[in-house]
Amino acid sequence: MRRWGWLSAVALLGVVAGCTSGEQAPPTAAPSTPTTSAEESATESASPSITRKVPPEQQKRLADLPADQLCGLAEREELSALAFPVERGEFREIGFDPPVRGCTFQASSGGRSVLIGAQPEGFATLGREEVELGSVRGTRTMRASDCTVFAGVAGATLQVSVTAGEASTDQCEKAELVAEYVLPAVVG
């Protein structure tokens, strides 16, 4: 019995030494489905982790979508991969003259959220800084607690806001990823 204990200790030491030797293991084959961690999302602002192709006949006119259908522009699982884990979306109208229609996805934990909204046409220049959202140019604005991205589409402006207790470039990168993901679902 003592011999098995000694052999087990040597085997465990070999495994630990292999993990800490400073050498990297050879790369493994890429998974067949894309996966994203929060850290990867923060560093990949150039292209979304989840790509999307929507046939033209399935694209929707953002200007004509009622608030309750805005929630269908992105699935909960997709937003969780692009930003952070979220609950089911809740549609709402904010403000007046004209009201901003939107869908809010609250974070599963913490005080964060993702808003996908429809602003009137011409509001795409509301942001302070230009951003590229794939083939579409947009703008973004960072405030104390959120980062908002605007992109002009046919007859309306797509608005994506990521809210957190304190906004950082991380929220802006997530908002850009979500906007770039939603854009193929609406008529440009």
N, C-alpha and C positions, 0 to 999 in steps of 0.2 A: 504494500500500500504506500509505503514511504517513497518508493521508486516512482510511482505514478504522480505523486505530488511534486516531486522534483522535476519530472518531465513536463508537467503542466506549467510549472513556474518558468522553465526555460522557454517553452513555446510562447507563453504570454510575454516574456521579456523580448523575444524575437519579434513579435507583432508590434509591441510598443516601440522598439528600436527602429523598425521599418517605417513607422509612422513619423518618427521624429528625426530621421537621419538627414533631413534637408534635401533629399532627392525627391523629385516628383515622380509619381507613377505615370506610366504612359497614358495618353489621353484615351478615354473610352469612347465608344460609338455614341453619337448624339442621339438623344431620345427621339422617338418618332413623333411625339406631340410636344409642342413648345411649352416650357415651364418658365415661370417667372417668380423671383423672390422680390421682396420689397427693395432690397439693395440693388438688384439688377434693374428694376423699373426706374430707380433714381438715376442710374448712370446711362440709360439708353434713351436719351431724348430725341435722337435723330430719327428713329423708326420705331413703331409700336411693336411690342412683343407678340401681339396677336394681329395678324394681317387679315384683311377682309376684302372680299370681292362680292359686290352685290350687282346682279344683272339690272340694267336700266329699267326694265319693266317692274322691278320690285322696289325701286327707289321711291321715296316719298317726298312730297313737297313740304318742307318745314313750315312754310307760311300757312298751309292749310291744315296742319295736324292739330287736333284738339290736345289739351294738356294731358289727358289720360293716355294718349297714344305716344307721347314723347317718351314714356317709360319703356316702350318697346324698341327704341333705337339702340339700346345696349342691354344685354342680359346681365343679371347680377354676377354670374361667374366670370364674365368677361371683364367687368369693372373691378372685380376682386383681383384679377390677374394684373390689370393695368395700374391700379391705384393701391387699394387695400381692401380687406374683406368688408363687404357691405351687406346690408339687409335689402329686402325687396323695395323697389322704388315706389314713392308716393307722389302722385301728381298734385300740382297746385298752381294757382295764379297769384303773382306777386305784384303789388303796386297798382297803378291805375293809369288810364289815358295814354296809350293802351296798356292793359296789364301784360306782364311778362308771364308767358306760360312756361312751366317747367316741371321737371321730375327730379325729386331729391332722393338720393340713396344714402342713408345714414350708415356710418361705420358700425360694424358688429360690436366694437368696443371703442371707447374713447369718444371725444367730441368732434370727430371729423365727418365730412360728408362730401358727396359729389353731386353737383346740380347740372343737369342737361336742360338748357332752356332755349326758347325762341324769342329773339328780339326783332324789332321791325327792321326792314331793309335799310341799309346804309349805316348801321351801328357797328360794322366790322372794324371801323377805325377808332373805336372807343379806347382801345388799349394804348399804352404808352410806348410799347416796344414791338417791333415787327418780329414775327416768327414764321417758320416754314412748317406747314402741316402736310407733308407729302407734296402733292402737286398744287396745293392751295396755300396762299399766303394769308396770314391772319395777324392779329395783334394780341398782346397780353398785358395785364396790369396786375401788380402785386400790391396788396394792401396789408394792413396789420394782421388780419386773420384769414385771408384767402388769396388765391391767385385765380384770375379769370382770363380765359382765352376766347376771342371772338373771331369768327370766320364768316365771310359773306357767302351766301348760297342763293339760289333762285328765289327772289321775293322775300327773303328774310335774312337774319343773322343768327348763326349757331353760337350759343354761349355755353361754355363749360367752365364751371367754378369748382375748385377744390378748396374746402374750408378746413382749417385746423385751428387749434388754440393760438398758435403763433405761426404765421406763414413764412415759408422759406422757398428757396429755389426748388426744393423737392416737390412742393405743391404745384409749382409752375410746370415742372417736367411731367408730373402726373396729369395735369389738365391738358397739356399738349398731346400726350399719348391718347387720352380719352377722346379729345376732339378729332385727332387724326383717325381714330378707329370709327367714330360716328359718321364722319363726312361721307364715306362711300354709301351710306344708307339713305342719304338725302340727295335730292336733285340739285346739282351744282349750278 
